[in-house]
Amino acid sequence: MDRLWGLLQRTQRLSPRPSQTIYKRVEGTQQWRLEEEEEDGEEGAEPAVHFCPMELRGPDLGSRTGGQSLGLLAATGRRAAPYLILTALLIFTGAFLLGYVAFRGSCQACGDDVLVVSEDMNYEPGPDSHQGTLYWSDLQAMFLRLLGEGRLEDSIRQTSLRKRMAGSAGMAALAQDIREALSSQKLDHVWMDTHYVGLQFPDPAHPNTLHWIGAAAGTLGEPLPLEDHDVYCPYSATGNATGELVYAHYGRPEDLQDLRARGVEPAGRLLLVRLGEISFAQKVASAQDFGAQGVLIYPDPADFSQDPHKLGLSSHRAVYGHVHLGTGDPYTPGFPSFNQTQFPPVQSSGLPNIPAQPISADIASLLLRKLQGPVAPQKWQGRLLGSPYHLGPGPGLHLRVNNHRVSTPISNIFGCIEGRSEPDHYVVIGAQRDAWGPGAAKSAVGTAILLELVRTFSSMVSNGFQPRRSLLFISWDGGDFGSVGSTEWLEGYLSVLHLKAVVYVSLDNAVLGDDKFNAKTSPLLISLIENILKQVDSPNRSGQTLYEQVVFNNHSWDAEVIRPLPMDSSAYSFTAFAGVPAVEFSFTEDGQAYPFLHTKDDTYENLHRVLRGRLPAVAQAVAQLAGQLLIRLSHDHLLPLDFGRYGDVVLRHIGSLNEFSGDLKARGLTLQWVYSARGDYIRAAEKLRKEIYSSEESDERLMRMYNVRIMRVEFYFLSQYVSPADSPFRHIFLGRGDHTLGALLDHVRLLRSDGSGDPGASPSQVTPGLGFQESRFRRQLALLTWTLQGAANALSGDVWNIDNNF
């Protein structure tokens, strides 16, 4: 009996301690958590064994001696021991496999189309925190609770009342106040960068003028009064422009081509164009391409709301807008404008060579009445005259622009919350601070939301939140001159930022209405935006989320919401120049533009009236959207960027090129190389997705390796074969230049043109006087193909993992 007792004790010591699978309900969530808990006994203590005396009975074969009974019992113990050990091992193995399967079930990368982190992803606070485990739902609830304590509306009002044009004393005072506001929060770093940039201002002593041409040759006639001499086009060419007047609709390349097709030549004339559709800079660049002498830009009432109960722009107001076809300081292209930096004597190729001037609807009405020639198409008609618009030409005009360049200091202000695991990876959010006028919608809303997010995340840190990645909050200067502050910062730190910046979120132009919502964004962020929209309440439809609002009339939510990044967005430079995915959110009016943007009427009162008292609710919705996006990007173990989306982008563009495959084949040319590169990218994306699916999320080293590959996908699409100084926007899908897919498509279209190479044939810059050029096509195809192939190779990871069929 003693031997059996000893065998049982040894067997229990050899068996693993039992593992119990326990489901615990986590406070504040509706989910059950699976936790593995080991029951550990006191170190060195013998395991407790409950032994019950038992009597062994067999067939009644007569009595046996005590020694025989003990021998039989010992033999039975020896035979049972291996089975007991095997049974314990099987139980342990089964429990281990069950726990592993349960763990894999919470894998953050198990989606078919996008790497989305589970909303149950836990966050382990630092050692100094007194909080327990924080889950996504805990962080979301904490963020919404703390955000609700802010005073967004009052901050918008106060900011809009301050004069803050770039370089002004008022801007310097506001910059200091914002720096102090950031310093008062629980941030790890607060600092300021100053740049000395070339800005253009009107000359008060010599204002810009517009005159009729006199009856006598070379003389000026009656002046046309420009009501507000403060309204001008920064970076316009200075000097005189004289010519007959022609009406050119929105001044798009297709408008000017249509004008020429109707027998009205834009070359050598002054063009009268309407506000809208494209930027001021694009209007002037198109006019210059067609040989115009100058441009006058006016707001037509037809482009704004016709509802008499809604506010409209006064007919004597002109609209401000810069005309540099680019971003940043145009006098230091490709170089940061830090003080004492020596620059080469070059200017941006985006600076126009012809003058431009904004005028009011009243002045435009006087000019339109003088036009003769063909009647404008029905789509070109506006609402200034009681009779139809004519194309012209009309009487001669003389425009003189006297703007002058001033070296101006501008300051960007930064605040940072350092990440705990990947502090060298930055999630960046910024807002323009300066404004030409009151700028309530232009920059006061964004600045107020930025400050509120700083305060909210600072409070979250005090409540136990520590992001995995660093959060970088930035207030930009010089935005009204073409994102000068943000671009100069990117130029100064480009070699670092493409390795460290994860995503940029812009708060500019966030509230221009409340009827519709759109997101101008990189494809990498589309799936994450969809996920966040489902968790933010609509500000004007009770009981609905933003996602439900946008799919109400269009079940294709991305067709309703997603837009490409325009050049006049501060987010554009982050993606097209630096290769960082970016997004800019906007609430807008349905079908009509906010009428007061870039005017002296962009006041808090007008914005409040346009939104019918819903300004606080809409601004709060933007803050919730941006804040939850920041939490996901800074908190998730694996970056929730959908790197497979670019395969769809390439496929969509290739679909446009396929139309010309027959024309190319007739010349012995093919697009097969682009197709192959696209296939390699798709395979590399799918291979990475499978690697992530089968990996362990707890492996921090492996997660970081995956994150580095994911966050650099956008950078892979910057063409390494062109110079940033000559072609700063190197992105093959979003940039400008011969290396882009859009330029290739425009060039291929010349196969079906008359071969004249008319610069109005397409929006891209086609060589004047030349049609389709095979050598140029081959170069464009090589630039595009090898950039796309390089992206596929980089996404594959190490060189020994590259598997392509190129």
C-alpha positions in Angstrom: 0.0 0.0 0.0 2.9 2.3 0.8 4.4 1.7 -2.6 1.1 2.6 -4.4 0.9 5.7 -2.2 4.4 6.8 -3.3 3.7 6.1 -7.0 0.6 8.3 -6.9 2.5 11.1 -5.3 5.3 10.9 -7.9 2.8 10.8 -10.7 1.0 14.0 -9.5 4.4 15.8 -9.2 5.2 14.8 -12.8 1.8 16.0 -14.1 1.5 19.6 -15.2 -0.5 21.9 -13.1 -4.0 22.4 -14.4 -4.7 25.3 -16.7 -8.1 26.9 -16.3 -9.9 28.9 -19.1 -11.9 31.6 -17.5 -14.2 34.1 -19.2 -14.4 37.4 -17.4 -16.8 40.2 -18.1 -14.7 43.4 -18.6 -16.3 46.5 -17.0 -17.7 49.0 -19.5 -17.9 46.6 -22.4 -20.5 44.2 -23.8 -17.8 41.6 -24.7 -16.5 38.6 -22.7 -12.7 38.3 -22.5 -10.8 35.0 -22.6 -8.0 34.9 -20.1 -5.6 32.1 -19.2 -5.0 31.9 -15.5 -2.5 29.5 -13.9 -3.3 28.4 -10.3 0.1 28.5 -8.6 0.6 26.9 -5.3 3.0 28.2 -2.7 6.6 27.6 -3.8 8.0 24.4 -2.3 4.7 23.2 -0.9 3.6 19.7 -1.6 0.5 19.4 -3.7 -2.6 18.6 -1.7 -3.8 15.0 -2.4 -7.2 13.7 -1.2 -6.8 9.9 -0.8 -9.8 7.8 0.1 -9.3 4.3 1.6 -10.7 1.7 -0.7 -11.4 -2.0 -0.7 -10.5 -4.1 -3.7 -13.0 -6.9 -4.3 -12.8 -9.6 -6.8 -14.5 -12.9 -7.5 -14.8 -15.0 -4.4 -11.9 -17.3 -5.0 -11.0 -17.7 -1.4 -9.0 -15.7 0.9 -5.5 -14.6 0.0 -2.6 -13.6 2.2 -1.9 -10.0 3.0 1.4 -10.1 1.2 -0.2 -11.3 -2.0 -2.8 -8.5 -1.8 -0.1 -5.9 -1.4 1.9 -7.3 -4.3 -1.2 -7.2 -6.5 -1.9 -3.6 -5.5 1.7 -2.6 -6.2 1.7 -4.2 -9.6 -1.6 -2.5 -10.4 0.0 0.9 -9.4 3.0 0.3 -11.7 0.7 -0.5 -14.6 -1.5 2.5 -14.0 1.2 5.2 -13.7 2.0 5.5 -17.4 -1.7 5.8 -18.2 -2.1 8.5 -15.6 0.9 10.5 -17.0 -0.4 10.1 -20.6 -3.9 11.2 -19.6 -2.5 14.3 -17.9 -0.4 15.2 -21.0 -3.4 14.8 -23.3 -5.5 17.1 -21.0 -2.7 19.7 -21.0 -2.3 19.5 -24.8 -6.0 19.9 -25.4 -6.2 22.9 -23.1 -3.2 24.5 -24.9 -4.7 24.0 -28.3 -8.1 25.4 -27.1 -6.4 28.4 -25.7 -4.4 29.0 -28.9 -7.5 28.8 -31.1 -9.3 31.2 -28.8 -6.3 33.6 -29.0 -6.1 33.4 -32.8 -9.8 34.2 -32.9 -9.0 37.7 -31.7 -6.3 38.2 -34.3 -6.3 41.7 -35.5 -5.5 41.0 -39.1 -8.1 38.4 -40.0 -10.1 40.5 -42.4 -10.3 39.5 -46.0 -10.0 43.0 -47.5 -8.3 45.1 -44.8 -6.1 44.8 -41.8 -8.5 45.9 -39.1 -7.7 45.7 -35.4 -10.3 44.1 -33.3 -12.3 46.5 -31.2 -11.6 44.3 -28.2 -7.9 44.9 -28.5 -6.5 45.5 -25.1 -4.1 48.2 -24.0 -1.7 47.6 -21.2 -1.0 50.8 -19.3 2.5 51.7 -18.0 3.9 50.7 -14.6 3.0 54.0 -13.1 -0.7 53.8 -14.0 -3.3 52.9 -11.4 -5.8 51.8 -14.2 -6.5 48.3 -15.1 -6.5 47.0 -18.7 -7.9 49.5 -21.2 -9.7 48.2 -24.2 -10.7 50.0 -27.4 -14.2 50.5 -26.0 -12.7 51.9 -22.8 -10.6 54.4 -24.7 -13.5 55.4 -27.0 -15.7 56.0 -24.0 -13.0 57.9 -22.2 -12.3 60.1 -25.3 -16.0 60.9 -25.8 -16.5 61.7 -22.2 -13.5 64.1 -22.0 -14.2 65.7 -25.4 -17.7 66.7 -24.2 -16.2 68.9 -21.6 -14.7 71.3 -24.2 -16.0 74.7 -25.4 -15.5 74.5 -29.2 -17.9 77.2 -30.1 -16.4 79.8 -27.9 -12.9 79.0 -29.1 -14.1 79.4 -32.8 -15.6 82.7 -32.0 -12.6 84.1 -30.2 -10.1 82.9 -32.8 -12.1 84.4 -35.7 -12.1 87.8 -34.0 -8.3 88.0 -34.0 -6.4 89.5 -37.0 -3.9 86.8 -37.9 -2.6 87.3 -41.4 0.8 85.6 -41.8 3.6 87.9 -40.7 1.4 90.3 -38.8 1.7 91.4 -35.2 -1.7 89.8 -34.5 -0.4 86.5 -35.8 2.7 86.7 -33.6 0.5 87.3 -30.5 -1.8 84.4 -31.4 1.2 82.1 -31.9 2.5 82.9 -28.5 -1.0 82.2 -26.9 -1.2 78.8 -28.7 2.2 77.8 -27.6 1.3 78.7 -24.0 -1.9 76.7 -24.3 0.0 73.7 -25.4 2.6 74.1 -22.7 -0.2 74.1 -20.1 -1.3 70.6 -21.1 0.3 67.3 -20.2 2.5 67.0 -23.3 6.0 65.6 -23.5 7.4 68.3 -25.8 6.3 71.7 -27.0 8.4 73.8 -29.5 8.2 76.3 -32.4 9.9 76.4 -35.8 10.4 79.7 -37.6 10.9 80.0 -41.4 11.7 83.1 -43.4 9.6 82.9 -46.5 8.8 85.1 -49.5 5.2 86.2 -49.3 3.5 88.6 -51.7 1.4 91.5 -50.5 -0.4 94.4 -52.2 1.3 97.8 -52.2 -0.9 100.3 -50.3 0.9 103.2 -52.0 0.3 101.8 -55.5 -2.8 99.7 -55.5 -3.7 97.4 -58.4 -5.9 99.0 -61.1 -8.2 98.1 -64.0 -9.0 100.5 -66.9 -10.8 100.6 -70.2 -8.5 101.2 -73.1 -9.0 104.8 -74.4 -10.1 105.7 -77.9 -6.7 107.0 -78.8 -4.0 104.3 -79.2 -1.9 103.7 -76.1 -4.1 105.7 -73.7 -6.1 104.7 -70.7 -9.8 105.3 -70.5 -12.2 105.3 -67.6 -11.1 103.3 -64.5 -13.1 100.4 -63.2 -13.2 100.7 -59.5 -11.8 97.8 -57.5 -13.9 98.2 -54.3 -11.4 96.6 -51.9 -7.7 97.0 -52.7 -6.8 94.5 -49.9 -8.2 91.7 -52.1 -5.5 90.3 -54.5 -3.9 87.2 -55.9 -0.7 86.4 -54.1 2.1 85.3 -56.4 0.5 86.9 -59.5 3.0 88.2 -62.0 3.5 92.0 -61.6 3.2 94.5 -64.4 0.8 95.4 -67.1 -1.6 93.3 -69.2 -3.6 94.8 -72.1 -6.0 93.0 -74.4 -9.6 92.5 -75.5 -11.9 90.8 -72.9 -13.1 87.2 -73.4 -15.5 85.2 -71.2 -14.0 81.7 -70.5 -16.5 80.1 -68.0 -14.4 78.4 -65.2 -11.1 78.7 -67.1 -10.5 75.0 -67.2 -8.5 73.6 -70.1 -11.6 72.1 -71.6 -13.4 75.5 -71.4 -10.6 77.2 -73.2 -10.5 74.5 -75.9 -14.3 74.9 -76.3 -13.8 78.6 -76.6 -11.3 78.2 -79.3 -13.5 75.6 -81.1 -16.3 78.3 -81.2 -14.1 80.7 -83.0 -13.0 82.9 -80.1 -9.3 82.9 -79.6 -8.1 83.3 -76.0 -4.4 84.0 -77.0 -3.4 87.7 -76.6 -6.5 88.6 -74.6 -7.7 89.1 -71.0 -9.9 86.3 -69.7 -12.9 86.7 -67.4 -13.4 83.5 -65.5 -15.8 82.4 -62.7 -14.8 81.2 -59.3 -15.1 77.5 -58.6 -14.4 73.9 -60.0 -10.6 74.4 -60.0 -8.3 76.5 -57.9 -7.2 80.1 -58.8 -3.7 78.7 -59.6 -5.1 76.2 -62.1 -7.2 78.9 -63.8 -4.2 81.1 -64.3 -1.9 78.3 -65.4 -4.5 77.2 -68.0 -4.9 80.7 -69.3 -1.1 81.0 -69.6 -0.9 77.7 -71.5 -3.4 79.1 -74.1 -1.5 82.4 -74.5 -3.8 84.7 -72.6 -2.4 88.1 -71.3 -4.1 88.1 -67.9 -7.0 86.8 -65.8 -9.8 88.4 -63.9 -11.6 86.1 -61.5 -15.1 86.8 -60.1 -17.9 85.0 -58.1 -21.0 84.3 -60.1 -24.3 84.1 -58.1 -25.2 81.0 -60.1 -22.5 79.1 -58.2 -24.0 79.7 -54.8 -27.3 78.9 -53.2 -30.4 80.2 -54.9 -32.5 79.8 -51.8 -33.6 83.4 -50.8 -33.7 82.2 -47.1 -30.0 81.4 -47.2 -27.2 83.9 -46.9 -25.3 84.8 -50.1 -22.2 86.7 -50.9 -22.6 90.5 -51.4 -22.2 91.5 -55.1 -19.5 94.0 -54.2 -17.2 91.4 -52.5 -14.2 89.9 -54.3 -12.6 86.7 -53.3 -9.0 86.2 -52.3 -6.8 83.4 -53.6 -3.2 82.7 -54.4 -2.1 81.6 -57.9 1.1 79.6 -57.3 0.6 76.2 -58.9 2.3 74.4 -56.1 2.8 74.6 -52.3 5.4 76.2 -50.0 7.6 79.1 -50.6 7.9 79.5 -54.4 11.2 81.3 -54.1 12.9 78.3 -52.5 11.5 75.3 -54.3 12.6 72.0 -52.8 14.6 73.7 -50.0 13.4 74.7 -46.5 13.2 78.4 -45.8 15.2 78.4 -42.5 17.0 81.6 -41.6 20.5 82.1 -43.1 20.0 79.3 -45.6 21.7 79.9 -48.9 19.4 79.2 -51.8 20.1 78.7 -55.5 18.7 81.6 -57.7 15.6 79.7 -58.9 11.9 80.1 -58.6 9.1 77.6 -58.6 7.9 76.5 -62.1 4.4 77.0 -60.7 4.7 80.8 -60.6 2.7 82.4 -63.4 4.0 84.7 -66.0 0.8 86.7 -66.4 -1.0 88.9 -63.9 -4.2 88.0 -62.2 -6.7 89.9 -60.1 -10.0 89.1 -58.3 -13.0 91.3 -59.0 -16.5 91.5 -57.6 -19.7 90.4 -59.2 -20.6 94.1 -59.7 -17.5 94.8 -61.8 -17.9 91.5 -63.7 -21.5 92.5 -64.6 -20.2 95.8 -66.1 -17.7 93.8 -68.2 -20.1 91.1 -69.4 -22.5 93.8 -70.7 -19.8 95.0 -73.1 -19.1 91.6 -74.6 -20.2 90.8 -78.1 -19.6 87.7 -80.3 -21.3 84.3 -80.0 -23.7 83.6 -77.2 -22.1 81.4 -74.5 -23.4 77.8 -74.2 -26.3 77.2 -71.8 -24.1 75.5 -69.2 -21.9 78.7 -69.2 -24.7 81.1 -68.4 -24.7 82.8 -65.0 -27.1 85.0 -63.1 -25.6 88.5 -63.4 -27.4 89.7 -66.4 -31.0 89.7 -67.5 -29.8 88.7 -71.0 -27.6 85.8 -72.0 -23.8 85.9 -71.6 -21.7 86.4 -74.7 -18.2 85.0 -75.3 -16.7 88.2 -76.7 -14.4 89.7 -77.6 -15.2 92.9 -76.0 -13.5 96.3 -75.5 -9.9 96.5 -74.6 -8.9 96.5 -70.9 -5.7 97.4 -69.1 -4.8 95.5 -65.9 -1.9 96.6 -63.7 -0.7 94.5 -60.7 1.7 96.1 -58.2 2.0 93.4 -55.6 5.5 93.2 -54.0 7.4 90.4 -52.3 8.4 90.6 -48.6 10.6 88.2 -46.7 8.4 87.2 -43.8 8.9 85.1 -40.7 6.3 82.5 -40.1 6.0 80.1 -37.1 4.7 76.5 -36.8 3.9 75.4 -33.3 4.3 71.7 -32.2 3.1 69.6 -29.2 3.9 65.9 -28.8 2.8 63.0 -26.7 5.5 60.3 -26.9 4.5 56.8 -27.7 5.4 54.0 -25.3 6.4 51.2 -27.8 7.1 53.0 -31.1 7.9 56.6 -30.1 9.8 57.1 -33.3 6.6 56.6 -35.4 4.4 59.8 -35.5 0.7 60.2 -36.1 0.4 63.8 -37.1 -2.6 66.1 -36.9 -2.6 69.8 -37.9 -4.6 72.9 -38.7 -3.9 76.2 -40.4 -3.8 79.1 -38.0 -3.5 82.1 -40.2 -6.3 83.8 -42.3 -6.4 86.6 -44.7 -9.8 87.8 -43.3 -11.8 86.7 -40.2 -11.3 83.1 -41.5 -14.0 81.5 -39.3 -14.5 78.5 -41.6 -11.0 78.7 -43.1 -8.9 78.3 -40.0 -10.7 79.2 -36.8 -12.7 75.9 -36.7 -9.6 73.8 -37.4 -7.6 75.6 -34.8 -10.4 75.3 -32.2 -10.7 71.5 -32.9 -6.9 71.1 -32.7 -6.7 72.7 -29.3 -9.6 70.7 -28.0 -8.0 67.5 -29.2 -4.8 68.4 -27.4 -6.7 69.1 -24.2 -8.7 65.8 -24.6 -5.7 63.6 -25.2 -3.7 65.2 -22.5 -6.6 64.4 -20.1 -6.6 60.8 -21.4 -2.9 60.5 -20.6 -3.7 61.7 -17.0 -6.3 58.9 -16.9 -3.9 56.1 -17.9 -3.7 56.2 -21.7 -0.3 55.8 -23.2 -0.3 55.5 -27.0 1.9 53.0 -28.7 3.0 55.6 -31.2 3.7 59.3 -30.7 1.0 61.9 -31.3 2.2 65.1 -33.0 -0.1 68.2 -32.9 0.8 71.1 -35.2 -0.5 74.6 -35.7 0.6 75.8 -39.2 1.4 79.3 -40.4 1.3 80.6 -43.9 -1.6 78.4 -45.1 -3.4 81.1 -47.1 -0.4 81.4 -49.3 -0.4 77.8 -50.4 0.4 75.6 -47.3 3.7 77.4 -46.9 4.3 76.5 -43.3 3.5 72.8 -43.7 5.5 72.4 -46.9 8.6 74.2 -45.5 8.5 71.8 -42.5 8.3 68.8 -44.8 11.2 70.1 -47.0 13.3 70.7 -43.9 12.8 67.2 -42.4 12.0 65.1 -45.5 14.8 62.6 -45.0 13.4 61.9 -41.5 9.7 62.1 -42.0 9.3 59.5 -44.7 10.7 57.0 -42.2 8.8 58.2 -39.2 5.4 59.9 -40.1 2.6 57.3 -40.2 -0.4 59.4 -41.2 -1.3 63.1 -41.5 -4.8 64.3 -40.5 -5.8 67.8 -41.7 -8.5 69.9 -39.8 -8.6 72.7 -42.5 -11.9 73.5 -44.1 -13.6 71.0 -41.8 -17.0 72.8 -41.5 -18.3 74.5 -44.6 -21.9 73.3 -44.1 -23.7 70.3 -42.6 -25.6 68.6 -45.4 -22.9 66.3 -46.9 -19.7 64.8 -45.7 -16.6 64.0 -47.7 -13.1 62.8 -47.1 -10.2 63.8 -49.4 -7.8 61.0 -48.7 -5.1 58.5 -49.7 -6.6 55.0 -50.6 -4.7 53.5 -47.7 -7.1 55.1 -45.2 -10.4 54.4 -46.9 -11.3 51.2 -45.0 -10.3 52.8 -41.6 -12.5 55.8 -42.4 -15.4 53.5 -43.2 -15.0 51.8 -39.8 -14.9 55.1 -37.9 -17.9 56.6 -39.7 -20.0 53.7 -38.3 -19.1 54.9 -34.8 -19.7 58.6 -35.0 -23.2 60.0 -34.7 -24.6 62.3 -37.5 -24.7 65.9 -36.3 -28.0 66.6 -38.1 -29.8 63.3 -38.3 -30.8 62.0 -34.9 -30.4 58.3 -34.4 -28.1 57.8 -37.4 -24.4 57.4 -37.6 -22.4 59.3 -40.2 -22.1 56.1 -42.2 -25.9 55.6 -42.3 -26.3 59.3 -43.3 -24.0 59.0 -46.3 -25.4 55.7 -47.6 -29.0 56.9 -47.3 -29.1 58.1 -50.9 -26.1 56.2 -52.3 -25.3 52.6 -51.2 -21.8 53.0 -52.6 -20.5 54.9 -49.6 -17.0 55.5 -51.0 -18.4 57.0 -54.2 -20.4 59.4 -52.0 -17.7 60.3 -49.6 -14.1 59.7 -51.0 -12.4 62.3 -53.0 -8.7 62.7 -54.2 -6.5 65.1 -52.4 -6.5 68.5 -54.2 -3.3 70.6 -54.4 -4.8 73.5 -52.4 -5.2 71.1 -49.3 -2.4 71.1 -46.7 -2.7 67.4 -46.7 -1.6 67.2 -50.4 2.1 67.9 -49.8 2.3 65.2 -47.2 1.2 62.6 -49.7 2.3 63.9 -53.1 5.7 65.3 -51.8 6.6 63.4 -48.7 4.9 60.1 -49.4 2.8 60.1 -46.1 -0.9 59.0 -46.3 -3.1 61.9 -45.4 -6.8 62.8 -45.1 -8.9 66.0 -44.9 -12.5 65.9 -43.7 -15.2 68.4 -44.7 -18.9 68.9 -44.0 -20.4 70.9 -46.9 -23.7 72.3 -48.1 -25.6 70.1 -50.5 -24.7 71.1 -54.1 -23.6 74.6 -53.2 -20.3 76.1 -52.0 -19.9 78.0 -48.7 -20.2 81.5 -50.1 -17.9 83.4 -47.7 -14.7 81.4 -47.9 -11.6 83.6 -48.5 -13.6 86.8 -48.1 -14.0 89.4 -45.3 -17.4 88.0 -44.7 -16.1 84.6 -43.4 -17.1 85.6 -39.8 -18.3 83.4 -36.9 -21.8 85.0 -37.2 -22.2 84.1 -40.9 -20.9 80.6 -40.4 -23.3 80.1 -37.5 -26.2 81.3 -39.6 -25.3 79.2 -42.6 -25.4 76.1 -40.3 -28.6 77.3 -38.7 -27.2 77.0 -35.2 -25.6 73.6 -35.7 -22.0 74.8 -35.8 -21.2 73.3 -32.3 -22.7 69.9 -33.2 -20.9 69.7 -36.6 -17.5 70.8 -35.1 -18.0 68.2 -32.3 -18.6 65.5 -35.0 -15.4 66.4 -36.8 -13.5 66.3 -33.5 -15.0 62.8 -32.7 -14.1 61.5 -36.1 -10.5 62.9 -36.0 -10.0 61.8 -32.4 -11.1 58.2 -32.9 -8.9 58.0 -36.0 -6.0 59.1 -33.9 -6.7 56.5 -31.2 -6.8 53.7 -33.7 -3.6 54.9 -35.5 -1.7 55.4 -32.4 -3.0 52.5 -30.3 -3.5 49.4 -32.5 -0.7 46.9 -32.5 -0.8 46.6 -36.3 -1.3 49.8 -38.3 -4.9 49.7 -39.8 -3.8 50.8 -43.3 -5.2 48.9 -46.3 -2.1 48.4 -48.4 -4.1 46.3 -50.9 -6.2 49.2 -52.0 -3.6 50.5 -54.4 -4.0 47.4 -56.5 -7.6 48.6 -57.2 -6.3 52.1 -58.0 -3.8 50.8 -60.6 -6.5 48.5 -62.1 -8.9 51.5 -62.5 -6.3 53.6 -64.3 -5.2 50.6 -66.5 -8.8 50.3 -67.5 -8.5 53.7 -69.0 -5.3 52.8 -70.8 -6.8 49.6 -72.2 -9.0 51.7 -74.5 -5.8 52.6 -76.5 -4.2 49.1 -76.6 -5.1 48.7 -80.2 -3.6 52.0 -81.2 -0.4 51.2 -79.4 -0.2 47.7 -80.9 -0.5 49.1 -84.3 2.8 51.0 -83.5 4.4 48.0 -82.1 4.0 49.2 -78.5 2.5 47.5 -75.5 1.4 48.1 -71.9 2.3 44.6 -70.8 5.0 45.8 -68.4 2.6 47.9 -66.4 0.2 44.9 -66.2 3.1 42.7 -64.9 4.1 45.3 -62.3 0.6 45.6 -61.1 0.3 41.8 -60.8 3.5 41.7 -58.7 2.1 44.4 -56.4 -1.1 42.5 -55.8 0.8 39.3 -55.1 3.1 41.1 -52.7 0.1 42.6 -50.8 -1.6 39.2 -50.6 1.5 37.5 -49.4 2.0 40.1 -46.7 -1.6 39.8 -45.6 -1.1 36.0 -45.2 2.1 36.5 -43.2 0.4 38.8 -40.8 -2.6 36.5 -40.4 -0.4 33.6 -39.4 1.9 35.6 -37.1 1.7 36.2 -33.3 0.5 39.6 -32.3 2.4 39.4 -29.1 5.7 39.3 -31.0 6.6 43.0 -30.8 9.6 42.7 -33.0 7.6 41.1 -35.8 4.7 43.6 -35.4 7.2 46.5 -35.8 8.7 45.0 -38.9 5.2 44.7 -40.4 4.3 48.2 -39.4 7.4 49.6 -41.1 6.5 47.9 -44.3 2.9 49.1 -44.1 3.6 52.7 -43.2 6.0 53.2 -46.1 3.6 52.0 -48.8 2.7 55.5 -49.8 6.4 56.5 -50.0 7.0 53.6 -52.4 4.8 55.4 -55.0 7.1 58.5 -55.1 9.1 58.1 -58.3 12.8 57.7 -57.4 13.7 58.5 -61.0 12.9 62.2 -60.9 14.5 65.0 -58.8 12.5 66.4 -55.9 13.9 69.8 -56.8 12.6 69.6 -60.4 9.4 67.6 -59.8 8.5 68.0 -56.1 5.3 66.1 -56.4 6.7 62.7 -57.4 3.7 60.6 -56.5 2.8 58.6 -59.6 -0.9 58.7 -59.0 -1.4 62.1 -57.2 1.6 64.1 -58.4 2.3 66.4 -61.3 4.8 65.7 -64.1 5.7 63.3 -66.9 6.3 60.5 -64.5 2.7 60.2 -63.4 0.1 57.8 -64.7 -2.2 60.7 -65.5 0.5 62.2 -67.8 0.9 58.9 -69.5 -2.8 58.6 -70.1 -3.0 62.2 -71.5 -0.1 61.5 -73.8 -1.7 58.2 -75.1 -4.9 60.2 -75.9 -2.9 62.1 -78.5 -3.0 58.9 -80.6 -6.5 59.8 -81.5 -6.1 63.6 -81.7 -5.2 65.6 -84.9 -1.6 65.4 -83.9 -1.3 69.1 -83.2 -0.3 68.6 -79.6 -2.6 71.4 -78.6 -2.0 72.4 -75.0 -5.7 72.5 -74.4 -6.2 68.8 -75.4 -5.8 67.7 -71.8 -5.1 69.1 -68.3 -1.5 67.8 -68.4 1.4 69.6 -69.8 1.8 68.3 -73.3 4.7 69.5 -75.4 3.4 72.3 -77.6 3.4 71.7 -81.4 4.0 67.9 -81.0 1.6 65.0 -81.2 2.2 61.5 -79.9 6.0 60.8 -79.4 7.1 57.2 -79.2 10.3 58.0 -77.4 8.5 60.1 -74.8 5.9 57.3 -74.4 8.6 54.7 -73.7 10.3 56.9 -71.1 6.9 57.6 -69.4 6.2 53.9 -69.4 9.6 53.1 -67.9 9.2 55.7 -65.1 5.7 54.4 -64.2 6.5 50.7 -64.5 9.7 50.7 -62.4 8.1 52.9 -59.7 5.2 50.4 -59.4 7.6 47.5 -59.6 9.7 49.0 -56.8 6.6 49.4 -54.6 5.9 45.7 -55.2 9.4 44.7 -54.3 9.5 46.9 -51.2 6.2 45.5 -50.0 7.6 41.9 -50.3 10.1 42.7 -47.5 13.6 41.3 -47.7 15.3 40.7 -51.0 15.2 36.9 -50.5 11.4 37.1 -50.2 10.8 38.9 -53.5 8.9 36.6 -55.9 7.8 38.3 -59.0 7.2 37.4 -62.6 8.4 40.6 -64.1 
